[in-house]
């Protein structure tokens, strides 16, 4: 089986995990968002905040998502980390921080 690395331009923000959940994962289950929140053991509001990209997927929620959907917590954590890192790299001013050289 051949694996292909996803190629995304450096200027394009990685997808927030909430978008993937709302757009593809939850609809594929045929279950309501309320039912998914109940199965995850989180409030409907917390799930809606994630789906609306207003809250990140925390490690605790990633573990729950990984179990529910069978793809492991790492998938959701890596997706959230890529999203957060991209935003930090575009928003944090590091121009006054030197890069150290090691011998």
C-alpha positions, 0 to 999 in steps of 0.5 A, spaced: 500 500 500 502 506 498 502 512 502 502 519 500 503 525 504 498 531 504 501 537 501 499 543 503 502 550 502 505 554 507 501 559 507 494 555 508 492 554 515 491 547 517 484 544 518 481 545 525 479 538 528 472 541 529 471 542 522 473 535 520 468 533 525 463 537 523 463 536 516 465 529 515 466 525 521 459 526 525 455 526 519 458 519 517 456 516 523 448 518 522 448 520 529 446 527 532 451 532 535 447 531 541 448 524 541 455 524 539 456 529 545 453 524 550 457 518 547 463 522 548 461 524 555 462 532 554 457 537 554 453 539 547 456 546 548 463 544 549 462 539 542 459 545 539 464 550 541 469 545 538 465 544 531 465 552 531 473 552 532 472 556 538 475 551 542 481 547 541 481 539 542 484 538 548 488 532 550 482 529 554 477 530 549 482 527 544 482 521 548 475 520 547 474 522 540 480 517 539 476 511 542 469 513 539 472 513 532 477 508 533 483 512 530 486 514 537 488 520 540 494 522 537 490 523 530 486 529 534 492 532 538 497 532 531 491 535 528 490 541 533 497 542 534 498 543 527 493 548 527 495 551 533 502 552 531 501 555 524 497 560 528 502 561 533 508 562 527 503 567 524 501 571 530 507 571 534 513 576 533 520 573 534 524 578 530 527 580 537 529 573 539 536 571 536 538 564 534 543 561 538 549 557 534 552 551 538 559 549 537 
